[in-house]
Amino acid sequence: MRKFFIVSLLLIIFSFGVSAQDIGVSASFFLPKNGYFSAPISPLSIRGVTLLGNNYFSIDIGGSLYRMSGMNIIGVPFETKEAMVGPFFNIMVPLEAVLHLGNKTSSILFKGGGFAFYNLGTKLNYGAIDRAIRDELQLEIVNSDFDFDNTLGYGYEFGIEYIQYLNRQFGITLGANYYIGGANLNLKGTVKGSDASGNFYEESVDYKDARLDYTGLEISIGILFSSR
């Protein structure tokens, strides 16, 4: 929880305490790999807060608050295309280098950089996990119980954004970013079950390499407030 407050404080400081050339407020939708479509939480997303730069190149920061419907787990000896984590709330803060190409009426932005995130109310989807373990171990019934760490995650991202200015103060934006990252889960617990013959199975497991897979495509539609 302490890390969440640190990330939230940084987001507030950067969003409202720096001199921004363009600030965008957008509705950002996330489509995770092997997960479920996720929508933003009010006040949607704040993007394009410029820390430094000019009309051609800038370093931008922002943030989004999501209610993630479900994400995948990697680094475990079982696989599924179902979401194994979720639902949960997520705050994500990107730091991007942005190349600006265009003119006074329209622009194309090429972005790349890193991001950090922290989850709140993280839950395991035991239904999906048990089905994946059952298939891996070839059991008839599985009942698992895990403890996990809720850690600060990070990764890198890249994307593109199109801006159409309506006048000197306002514009509309359409963009897409692809995120590749994760957070350590350190899953450990017990797996119990039985096979088709009724034989009982029980094992203590420790998946130290288990990670929340924060990989997916973000699509954003928004309004840009410009100080040009």
N, C-alpha and C positions, 0 to 999 in steps of 0.2 A: 504493500500500500504506500510506503514511503516513496518508492520509485515512481509510482503513479503521480503523486503530488509534485515531485520534482519535474517530471515531464510536463504536467499541466501548467506549472508555473512558468517554465520556459516558453511554452506555447503562448501564454497570455502576454509575457514580456515582449516576445518577438512580434506577435500579431498587432499589438497596439502601442509598443514603445519605440518602434523604429520608424525612420522616414521612408515611406514606400512610394515608389513611382506609380505602380499599378497594384491594386488590391482586388482580387477576385473572390466572389462568394458563389459557390457552386453546389449543385446536387451531384454527389459522386457515388457511383454504384460499383460494387466490387464483385467480380466473378472469380472466385478462387479455384485453383486446380483441385479436382476431386473434392469439391465442397459445394456449398449452396449459395445461391445469389443473395447478396446482402445490400441493404439500403442504408442511407445515412440517417443520423439523428439530428434534430434541430439543435444548434443553428447551422446545420449542413456542414459545408467545408469552407475553410478560409485558405486561399492559395495566393501565390504571387506577391507575398510581402517581401519587398526587395531590401536586402541588407546592404548591398553596394552594387554599383554598376551604372550603365548608361542606356541609351536607346538601342544598342546593339548587343550588349552582353550584360548579364547580371547574375548575382547569387541570391536566390530566393528561398524563403522558408514558408511554411504554412502548417496546416493541421486538419484532420478529419476525425469526427467522432462517429463510429459505426456501431450498429448492432449486427455482429457477425452471426449469420444463421448456422454456419458450420464450416470447419476446416479439417484438413487431413493431418495425419501423423506419419512422419518418416523416421527411419532409423530403428524400426522394429522388425521382427522376423515374420510378420504377417502383413498382407496387403488387402486393400479394398478400395473401391471407387466411391464408397459412402463416406460422409464426413464423420470422423471419429471424435471431434471436439466441437462443442457448441450446444446451444447458443451462448453468446457472451458479448459484453460490450468491449470496444476496442478504441483506443486513442492512438493515432498514427501521425507522426511528424516527419515530413520530408525536408531535406536540404539539397537544393538543386543548382547546378550550373545551367544557365539558360542562354541559348543563342537566338537572337531576334532577327528575323528577316521579313522585310515588307516595306510598307509605306504608311501614310497618315490614315488611310481608310481600312487597311487590313494587314495582318501579320501572321506569320507562321513561326512558332517557337519550337525549338528542338531542346529537349531537356535530358539531363542525366545527373545522377548523384546517389546519395544514400538516404536511408530512413530508419527511424526507431519507432517502436510501438510497445504498448503495454496493455494487457487485458484485464478486465474486471469481471468477476462472476464466472470465471472459466469452469465449464462442466465437461466431463467426458460423456460421450455417447456410447454407453455400455452395450446397447443393442447392436450397433455396427461393429464394435470391438469384439464382442462375443461371437458374432457370426464369422468374422475374419479369423479368429483363433480356432473356431470349430472347423472351418475349412482347412486351415493349415495343419492341424493335428488329427484331422479325420475323426472327429468325435461326433456324437449325436447331440449331446447337451454340453454347454459351457456356461459357467458363471464366474466372471472375473471380478476382482476388487483391487483397485490401484490407488496409490498415493502419487502425487506429482508436484513439481515445483512450478510456480507461476513467475517466470522471470522476464526481465526486459529483453525484447527481441530487436533485431536489426537486420539490415540487408541493403541491397542496391536496387535502383530502378532507373528506367529510361522511358521517354515518351515524346509525344508531339501534341501541339495545341494550335488550333486555328482561332484567330480573333478577327471579328468584323466590328469596326468602330461605327457607332451610330452618330456620334459627335465627338467633341474634344474631351468630354467628361465620361461618356458611357460606351460600353461595347458588349457584345455577346461572344461567348467562347464555347468551343467544343473541343474536347481533348481526350486522349487516352494515354495511360501509363501502365507499364508492366513491372510488377514487383517480384523480386526473388529474395527471400529471406526466411528467417525462422527464429524460434526461441526454444531454449532447452527445457524439456519437460521432466527428464530423469524419472521415468515411470518405474515403479516398483510395487510389488504386491503378490497376490496369489491367483492362480488359475485352477479352478475345479471343474470337473465334468465327468462324463461317462461315455463309453463307446456303445456300439450296437449290441454287444453281448452283455451289457450291464456292468462291465468292469469299471471301477471307480478310478478317476485320475485326479491327482492334486500335485501342484508344483509351485514353489516360490520362485518368482522371476524378478530380474533387475535389468531394465532396459536403460542403461546410462546414456546411450546415444539417441534416445527418442527425442524428436523435435517437432514442435508445431510448424507445419509447412505453410509459411506466409508467401505463397506463390500464386499470382493471378493477375488478371486484367482489371484495371479501373477505368471506367468511362465517366466523364464529367461534362455537365452542361451548366453554364453559369453566366453571371453578369460581371463585367469588369468596370471598376471605378478608377478612372485615370486622372493623374495630375499633370498631364502633358501641357 
